[in-house]
Amino acid sequence: MKKSDVIQKKIDEIHYWDAEILGFDIRYFGDEITIILEDDKKNDIVIKFISCYKVDYETDAVEREREVKTLERAQLPYFAHDIHVSDYEPNFVKIKLQLPPLFINIICKDVLIERVSH
């Protein structure tokens, strides 16, 4: 099984479709990207993209009237629609995330998924 297929299977197993996106962080000078999704009333799902080579994202900032940091949790407009993983050069994968109005392309070496309590 290809690396991209293994990662895609792990991501699909969390049943992320229509999950509310609670966070998007870029850390360690772009080496690690974190997405936080609502899982249930007690837990969230943290997806970490490790050893990132390239990150590209687009938001709705051109059309938005308020800064996202001023929004309450219930006002956040981000929901998971699709996460697609494909192979990219040896040892890397390319991930396309559709979290409208946020769209992200990441090329990284690995993906870690964990459930954490709020």
C-alpha positions as CSV (number, residue, x, y, z in Angstrom):
1,M,0.0,0.0,0.0
2,K,1.3,3.5,-0.9
3,K,2.2,6.0,1.8
4,S,-0.6,8.3,0.5
5,D,-3.1,5.5,0.7
6,V,-2.2,4.7,4.3
7,I,-2.5,8.3,5.4
8,Q,-5.8,8.8,3.4
9,K,-7.2,5.8,5.2
10,K,-6.3,7.2,8.6
11,I,-7.8,10.5,7.8
12,D,-11.0,9.0,6.4
13,E,-11.4,6.8,9.6
14,I,-12.0,10.0,11.7
15,H,-15.1,10.8,9.6
16,Y,-14.1,14.4,9.3
17,W,-16.8,15.4,6.8
18,D,-18.7,18.5,7.9
19,A,-16.7,18.7,11.1
20,E,-16.2,22.2,12.5
21,I,-12.7,23.5,12.1
22,L,-11.5,25.1,15.4
23,G,-7.9,25.9,14.6
24,F,-5.2,26.2,11.9
25,D,-1.7,26.8,13.1
26,I,1.7,27.0,11.4
27,R,4.6,26.4,13.8
28,Y,8.3,26.0,13.8
29,F,8.9,28.2,10.8
30,G,6.5,26.1,8.7
31,D,7.8,22.7,9.7
32,E,4.6,21.7,11.4
33,I,1.0,22.5,10.5
34,T,-1.9,21.7,12.9
35,I,-5.6,21.6,12.1
36,I,-8.1,21.1,15.0
37,L,-11.5,19.6,14.2
38,E,-14.5,19.2,16.5
39,D,-15.1,15.5,17.2
40,D,-17.9,15.4,19.8
41,K,-18.9,17.2,23.0
42,K,-15.9,16.0,24.9
43,N,-13.1,15.6,22.3
44,D,-11.4,17.3,19.4
45,I,-9.3,15.8,16.6
46,V,-5.8,17.2,16.1
47,I,-4.2,16.5,12.7
48,K,-0.5,17.4,12.5
49,F,1.4,17.6,9.2
50,I,5.0,17.0,10.0
51,S,8.2,18.0,8.2
52,C,6.5,20.3,5.8
53,Y,8.2,21.3,2.6
54,K,5.6,23.5,1.1
55,V,2.4,25.2,2.4
56,D,0.0,27.3,0.4
57,Y,-3.4,28.5,1.6
58,E,-6.1,30.9,0.6
59,T,-8.8,32.5,2.8
60,D,-11.7,34.8,2.3
61,A,-9.9,37.8,3.7
62,V,-10.7,39.9,0.6
63,E,-14.4,39.6,1.2
64,R,-14.5,39.3,5.0
65,E,-15.7,42.2,7.1
66,R,-14.4,41.1,10.5
67,E,-11.1,39.6,11.6
68,V,-11.4,35.9,12.5
69,K,-9.8,36.5,15.9
70,T,-12.8,38.5,16.9
71,L,-15.3,35.7,16.1
72,E,-16.8,33.5,18.8
73,R,-16.6,29.7,18.3
74,A,-20.2,29.5,17.1
75,Q,-19.4,32.2,14.5
76,L,-16.5,30.4,12.8
77,P,-17.4,29.6,9.2
78,Y,-14.9,26.8,8.7
79,F,-16.0,23.2,8.0
80,A,-14.2,20.2,6.6
81,H,-15.4,19.2,3.2
82,D,-12.6,17.2,1.7
83,I,-9.1,16.1,2.5
84,H,-7.2,14.4,-0.3
85,V,-3.8,12.8,0.0
86,S,-1.5,11.9,-3.0
87,D,2.1,10.9,-3.4
88,Y,4.7,13.5,-4.0
89,E,8.4,12.6,-4.6
90,P,9.9,9.8,-2.5
91,N,9.0,10.2,1.2
92,F,6.6,13.1,0.8
93,V,2.8,13.4,0.3
94,K,0.7,16.2,-1.0
95,I,-2.5,17.0,0.9
96,K,-5.3,19.2,-0.4
97,L,-7.7,20.4,2.3
98,Q,-11.0,22.0,1.4
99,L,-12.2,23.7,4.6
100,P,-14.3,26.5,3.1
101,P,-13.6,29.4,3.2
102,L,-10.1,28.1,3.8
103,F,-8.3,26.1,1.1
104,I,-4.8,24.5,1.9
105,N,-2.2,22.6,0.0
106,I,0.6,21.0,2.1
107,I,3.6,18.9,1.0
108,C,5.0,17.0,4.0
109,K,6.6,13.8,5.2
110,D,4.1,12.5,7.6
111,V,0.7,13.1,9.2
112,L,-0.2,12.4,12.9
113,I,-3.8,12.2,14.2
114,E,-4.9,12.2,17.8
115,R,-8.1,12.8,19.8
116,V,-7.8,15.2,22.7
117,S,-10.3,16.4,25.3
118,H,-11.4,20.1,25.1
